[in-house]
Amino acid sequence: MPTQEKIETVAELRRRVENAAGVYLAEYKGLNVKDISELRGLVRKAGAQMIVVKNRLLNLAVEGTAAEGLREFLTGPNAVIFCEADAVAPAKTIAEFAKTHDVLTWKGGYVEGAVFDGKGMTRVAELPPKQELIAAVVGGVAAPVTGLVFTLSGLVSDLVYTLQAVADKQGEAA
């Protein structure tokens, strides 16, 4: 029979999973307490929160949600990272930390409706920040319009210069 505390923990985890832009699972076995505390601080600065929770409870929390695919990665010790707004920045932070702490490895993750394995999470960490992606899309959309404006501007300028030349020629002839 589950205790009331565990029922509340599962409900809170489910709420966090459903509201998160990203949920990451990383294996931290081999990190000492100092390194884990440092990682938690870095993750917090990146706009996410890292917790350690029993796999059984997280398994119940993701059941029936879009992040249900995470269940296959729930073995061994896992750090669970909940990303609230930007799902890429915390992944970059964890990847940078893992470069100097090779015992920290990706197990999987759920980002913007898709579940990724460890290799997929490595690719997520390599994505540019959200603002850069938005700027690239806006630039891509604006480029043809900008080109059209410059082309039309050039045509109008050519017409004005031609009309001015005709007017100058007629003025000389008169």
N, C-alpha and C positions, 0 to 999 in steps of 0.2 A: 504494500500500500504506500503510494507516494506521500511524502510529508507536504504540509502546506507551504513550507519554505521552498521546496523543489518545484512545486506547481507555480509559485510566484516567479521563481527564477526562469523557468521555461517560458512563461508568459512575457516576461521582460525581454528575454533573448529573442523571442518571436517578434515582438514589437520593434526591436532594434534592427533585426534582419529585414523586416518589411519596409522600414523607413530609411535604410542605408543606401547610399549610392554605390557602395562596394563593401564586401565582406571578404577578408583574406584569411587564409590559414597558413601559418608558417611553423615549421618545426624548429624549436629552440633548444633541443637537447644538447647539452654541452656548454651552454652559456652560464656564466656565474651570475650571482645576484646583482653585482655592480653593472654588468653589461645589460642585463634585462632592464634594470632601472634606467640606464642611459637610453636604451631603445624606446622604452615607454615615453620618455621625455621628448625624444625626437619625433615620435609618431604623433604625440599630442600637439607639438608645434606645427606639424603638417596638416592638422585638422581632423585627426582621427583618434580613436581610443583603442588601446590594446589591453585585452584581458585574457586570463587563463580560466577555462571553464571545462568541466567534465564533458567528454565527447558524447556520452549518453544523453546529457541534458541538451546539448546543442543539436544532436540528432533529432530529438523530439521537437525542438524549436523550429527547425527548418522543414520538417515534414509538412507537405501540402503547400509550401510556398514556392516561389519562382527559384529560390536558392536551394531547392531540394537536392540538386546534383552534388552539393558539397558533402553529402552523406558518405560518398565513397572515399573521401579523404580523411574521415574522422577515425584515425587510428594513431596510437602513440600520443606523445605530448604535443599539443597544439597551442599556439598563441593565436587568438582570434582578434582581428583588427577590424573595427567598424568605422567606415569612412562616411562622414555625414554629407558633405557637399561635393568636394572634388575627389574623385576616385583615383586619380593618377598621382597626385602629389605624395600621398602616403606610400604608395608603391615604390616611387622613386627613392624616398627616404629609406625604406627597408632594403632596397637593392643596394644603395650606397653603404649602408651599415653592414650588409652581408659581404661586401668586398673585403672588409677588414676582419670579419668574424665568419669564417667559412662554415661554421657549424650551423648557422642560420640558413635554412633552405625553404623555398616555397613548396607548399603541398598543393594548394589550389586556391581558387577565389571565385567570387561572384561579383561581376561588375556590370552595372547598367543592364540587367536582364539576361546576362550570359554567364555560364559557368566555365571556368578555365582550369586546366591542370597546372602543374608547376612551370612547364615551359611556356604556357600561355601567359602566366603571370609575369614571367620574365619579359615577355613582349609588351605587356601592359605597362610595366615599369619603364620601358624605353620610349613610350609615347610622349609627344610634347605636351606641355601643360594645356589645360582646357582653353585658356585665353588665346594661346597661340593657334590652336586648332580653329577657334572661332574666327580669328583674324585671317587665317589662310583661306577659309571658306568665303568670308566677306570679300577678300581681295580677289579670289577667283571669280566671284559673281560680278564684282565691280570692274574688272579688267576689260571685258568686252564693251561695256558701256563707256568707259573712259576712252578706249580706242575709237569708238564711234564719235564721241564728242570731239576728239582731236581731228579726226578725218573731216567731219562736217565743218569744223572751224577752219581747217586748211582750205576746203572748197570755197567757203565764204570769203576768205582772204584772197584767194586767187580771183574770184569774181570781182571783188572790189578793186584789185590792182588792174585787172583787164578793163573795167569801166573807167578807171582813172586814166589809163593809157589812151583809151578811145577819146575821152574828153580832152586830154592834152593835145592829141593829134588834131582834133576838130578845132581847138582853140588856135593852133598854129596855122591851120589852113584858112581861118577866117581873118 
